[in-house]
Amino acid sequence: FLMPLMPRINDRAEDIALLCEQAREAGATRLSTQVLFLHSCSRKRFWPFLQERFPELLSYYQTLYSDAGREALQAYVRQKSTEVAAIRRRYELDGSLEEWDDTPPPGDQLRLGLE
């Protein structure tokens, strides 16, 4: 999973391609992505994070994730979906769920230590 894709933070095609290349080399056969989705209650927590870590992006996000920015956000999602689909195909990470093998890997199961 590559979620969430956050505009101008972790969505560069070169970075996604590198991640896909490394995932493929590690044996991955699929990649699922989703652009950041913010409910109004999530925004209350996310805006302070942006202000602290990416202050130059705060107004961009506030516009993009506002009612006025809805069309721009939808266009971004379409553009990013097309871009990621091409990268997935390049690295053969577009396998279907029908190909899923849920056989546990050999070896001991790691314990979480919650006992």
LINNORQUI-V655609 format. One record per residue. N is the residue number from 1. OMEGA is omega as a letter, one per 40 degrees, with the letter a starting at -180 (999 if undefined). Layout:
N:OMEGA
N:OMEGA
This chain:
1:i
2:a
3:e
4:i
5:a
6:a
7:i
8:i
9:a
10:a
11:i
12:a
13:a
14:i
15:i
16:i
17:i
18:i
19:i
20:i
21:a
22:i
23:i
24:i
25:i
26:i
27:i
28:i
29:a
30:i
31:i
32:i
33:i
34:i
35:i
36:i
37:a
38:i
39:a
40:i
41:i
42:a
43:a
44:i
45:a
46:a
47:i
48:i
49:i
50:a
51:a
52:a
53:a
54:a
55:i
56:a
57:a
58:a
59:i
60:i
61:a
62:i
63:a
64:a
65:i
66:i
67:a
68:a
69:a
70:a
71:i
72:i
73:i
74:i
75:i
76:a
77:i
78:a
79:a
80:i
81:i
82:a
83:a
84:i
85:i
86:i
87:i
88:i
89:a
90:a
91:i
92:i
93:a
94:i
95:a
96:i
97:i
98:a
99:a
100:i
101:a
102:i
103:a
104:i
105:i
106:i
107:a
108:i
109:i
110:i
111:i
112:i
113:a
114:a
115:999
